[in-house]
Amino acid sequence: MTSTESAAENTEASKNSATPTETKVENKTTTQSTRTRPSVHKSNYENDTVYLYQFVRCPVVPSPSPFCLKVETWLRMTGVKYENVDHRLKFKSKKGQLPFVELNGTEIADSDIIISELSKKFDKDLDADLSVDQKNVSHAFSSMLNNHTSWVMRWWRYNHPAQFLKIAQLDVKRALNSKLPKGILQFFFKMSFRSNVKKAIGHGLGRHSNEEILQFGKDDLKALSEYLQDKPFFFGDEPHLLDCVAFAHLCQFYYVSFGDIKEYMDANCTNLVSFLERMKERYWQDWEEMSKSLELNTHLPKKKEEEEKENKEKVAPEDNDKEEKKDSEEKEEDKLKDNKDEISEEKTKEESEKKE
């Protein structure tokens, strides 16, 4: 478990808040309540399908949580079959966290543990071809991103919740799955975020000035940029676990920008910006569609098949009406033809009788 995982909020109006981090419940009642929880929420699961529970979609990034985005990006990188569960933020893991997954009736929580367990289960070690030194570099950078860099982002969001909502374009009513008035929800959302400022102070980073904290973030970005250099990915032509972790965190800095971080990246870390686009192109081709629809499962082929089926069902009644109309017209034509034939026969018979 990384130190970047924060406590879940106790405020009623924001208990399902789209807090952009993994969450951990700290009160003592959690242990008792978990005893009565079902073993899994998805009882009609399909074997070897990973069911991912995370925060709602965000218009500017698939998830405002780097940890949720990390897990889903890993699933896409490895090709492991998965499905997002639209749980309306009702559920957290037995540890009180998001994200968590369910696999074959078993719950796995914490992004790092999820990736570790799924890697073993499906034999999908992204770092299998790396040297020992490269694996150590990957571990060091990942620890920096999880335990230091992410705190820069979190510190800013905790102190500027209104700006975060605006930049992330989050719909509070949808994010909190509540029918309360938007103004009330925004108030409690802001209060719950600001209550987390103490955590940033407790971490140590929050004790510094704004300029110093932003500089910490820039220094981390610079280190990543200098290591990436002109390579497509951090260890060469193919992506590995560090690319997955870096992508998830860098998205929070660039697409949900704060301070002058985005400008800094555009001016001094252009290779990181290109890296983000490269990862998006390879693993998030449905990014734009997802941003507009905010759907959780735009990656599933069956969604398109269902849409096509629905379209066919909508068109079918019209086709039936056309067929019925055509049949009716054909019957009328046959009837008119028969009448004409009868009239013609009668005329012929009359003319014959006159001649006789």
N, C-alpha and C positions, 0 to 999 in steps of 0.2 A: 504494500500500500504506500503511495507517495504522500508526502506532506502537503501536497496541493489539494487534497480532498477535504472539503469544508463541511461543517456541521449543517444539518438540515434546519430550516427555520421553524420555530414553534408558533409564529403568528398565524392565526386561523386563515386570514384572507390570503396569505402568501405561502401556505403550507405546500402547495404544488408549484411554487414559483419556478420560472425558467432560469434558475441560478446557473451561470455558465461554468460550472465546475462539477466534479463528482462530489457527492454529499455523504456525510456520515452523521448519524444521529448520536448524540452524546448523553441523552437522559437515560435514567435507569429503567424507566418503564418499557423501553424498547425490548429488552430481553424477555420480559413477560409476554408482551404482545406478539412477539415472533413465534411463540410456542403454539399459538392458535392459528397461525397462517397456513394456507395450503402449501404442499410441497412445491407445486408450480402453479402459475396462473393460467398457462396455456395447457389445458387438459387434453385437447384434441390435436396434439402435436404430431408432426410427421418426423419419423426417425431421421437422425443426422441432419436435420434442418435447425439452424441457429435462430432463435427468436430473440431479437434485440429490443430492449426497453430503454428508451432515451427521452430527451426533451423534444418539444415540438420543433418543426422546421422554422427556419428564419429566412426572410426574403433575400438577405445578402450573403448568407453562408448556410450550408446544410444543417449545421448545428452551432449554436453559440457556446457550446462546451467543447474545449479541445479534446477532452477525454472521450466523449461520445463520438466525435468526429474521428478520433484515432482508431477506435474499435471498428467503426463502419468502413473506414478506408482500408484497414487491414483485411477485412472480410472481402472487399472488392479486389484487393491486390492478390489474394490467395485463391479467389474463385470459390470459396466455401459458400454453399447455399445458405442464404439467410432471409429473414423477413422481419421488418419492423412491426412491432405490435402497437397499434393505436390505442394506448391505454389511458389517454386523456390525463396523463400525469397522476393517475390514481395510485400507482404502485412504485415502491422502491424495493430494493433487495432486502434480504434479511439483515444485512449490515447497514441498511438505511441509505444505500447508494444508488445513483444513476451515473453511468449506465450499468446495467447488468444483463446477462443473457440466460436463456433456458435452453438446454440441450438434452434431448432424450429424457425429459422428466427431472433434470438436475439443474439447479441454479448455480451460476458462477458470477461473482461480483468483483469489482475493481478492474479497471481497464488493463493494467499490466498483468494481473492474474488471468483475466479472460484470454488475452492474447497468448499467454504461456500455456494455458490448459488446452486451448483450441489448436495451438501449434502441434502439441503432442498427439491430440486426438486424431487430427486429420493429416499428420505428417507434413506440415506446412511451415518449416523453419525458413524464414526469409533470409537468414544470415548463414545458412549452411555452407555456402561457398566462401565465406570471409575468413581471413587469417585471424589468429589470436589477437594480434595488435589492432586489427580493424574492429573486431568485436569489442575490444576495450574502449576504443575511441567512440564507438556507437553507444556503449553504456554510459560513458562520461557525458556526451552531448545530450543523450536522452534524459539523464538525471538533471542536467542543467535546465533543460526545457521544462521538465515536470516540476522541479523544486525551486527554481529561481526565476526563469524567464516568465513563466505563467503567473507568478505573483505580481509582476509589474502590471500585467493586464488586469488581474483581479483587483489590485489596489486602485487602479483608475476607475473601474466599474463600480466598486463599492463607494467611492467618493463622488461619482458623477452618474448616479442611476438614471436621471432624466435624460442626459446626453446619450447614455448607452441605449436607452429605449428608442430615441430618435434615430441614431446612427444605424442600429440594428433593424429598425423599422418593425419592431415587435408589436403585435396586437396583444395588449395585456389581457383582454377578456378571453381571447383564444389561448394565450399562453398559460393562463391560470385556470382555464376551463371553468369560468364563473359567470353567473348571471348578474352579479352586482354591478352598479354603475361604474363606468370606466374611470371617472375621477377618483372614486373611493379605492378602486383597485390600484391605480397608479400611486396613490398616497401610501398604501400599505406596502407596495412593491419597493418604493423608494426607502421607506423606513426599514424594511427587512434587509435591503442591500447595505444601508449605512450602518446597521448593527454589526455587520461583518468587518468593519474597519478595524476593530480591536484585534481581529485575527491577523490582519496584515501587520499590525504593531507587534503582536506576539511573535510572529514569524521573524521579525527584526527589520524587514525591508520597509515597513510602514513608519519607522522612526525617522526616516530621512526626509529631506525636502523634495518637492515635486520635481525640480530639475535633476536632483541626484538620482531619484528613482527612474525617471525617463532615461537618464544616461546609463543606468544599469542595463536597461532593456536594449539600448543601442549597442552597448559593448557586446552583449550576447549575440545580437544580430550580426555584428561585424565579425565575430569569431566564426559563426556559421558560414558567412559569406566568403571569408578567407580560406576556409577549408574546402568549400564547394568549388571555388575557383571557376574554371570554364567547363567543368564536367557536367554532363546532363543530370547525374544524380551524385550523391555524396561519395559513393565508392565506385563510380565508373558509369558504364552505359546502362546498367540495369538498377532498378530501385531495390532497397532493402528496408529493414525495420526502421532505421534512423530516418529514412525518407518519409515513412508513414508518420512517425512522431513529429518530425519537423513540419510537415505539411499541416497537420492538425493544429499546431500552435501558431505557425506563421499566418494561417488564415485569420486568426483572431486579431492579429496585429495589422494586417493589410486590408481586409474586407470589413472589419468592424473597427476601423482606425480610431486612434485617440492621440491627443497631444499633437506632436509633429512627427509621429512615428512613420506614417505613410510617406510623407515627403522625404524623410530620411532614407527610407528604403528605395524610393524612386531615384534618389540622387546618389546614394552610396552603396546600395546592395541590389543593383539591377539584376544580378544573377539569381538572387533569391526570388525576385518577382517573376523572372522567366521560369524558375523551378516550379513555382506555384501553378503557372499556366500549363506547364508540361504535365504535372500530376493531374490537373483538372482534365486535360485533354485525354489522358490515358485511362483514368479511373472514374471520372465524374462527367461523362458525356451528357448526362441528363441534368446537369447543373442548372441551366436556364429554365428548363421545364419545371424542375423542382422549385425554383425560386418564385415562379409565377403561381403554381398550383398549391405549393406547400404540402404536397402529398408525401407520405413516408415511403411508399414502395414503387416509385417510378422505375426502378431497376428491374422489376419483375415482368417477364414476358406475358404472363397470364393477364396482366392488367390490360395490355393492348388487345389480347384475344377477347376479353370480356367486352371491351368497348366496341370491337368489330361485331360481336354477337348482338349487342344491344342495338347497334346501327341497323343490322340486318332485320332484327325484330321490328324496328320502327318502320323500315321500308316495306316489309312483308305485307301488312294490311293494305297499303296502297297498291301493291302489285295484284293482290287478290281482287280489289275493287276494279282494277283495269281489266282483269281476266273476266270477271262477271259481266262487266259492261260490254266487253267484246262478244261474249257468248250471247248476251241478250240481243245485241245488234245483228249478229249472224242469224239468230232465230227469227227476228223480224224480217230480215231479207228473204229467208227461206219461205216464210209465210206469204210475203208479197208475191214471190215467184210462183208459189202454188196457186194463189188467187188469179194471177195473170194467166196461168196455164188453164185453169178452169173456165175463165171467161173466153179464152181463145177457142177452147173446145166447144163451148156453147154456141159461139158465133159460127163456127164451121158447121155445126149440126143444123143451125137455122138456115144457113145458106144452102145446104144440101137439100133440106126439106122444101125450100122455095123452088129449087130447080126441078124437083120431082113433081 
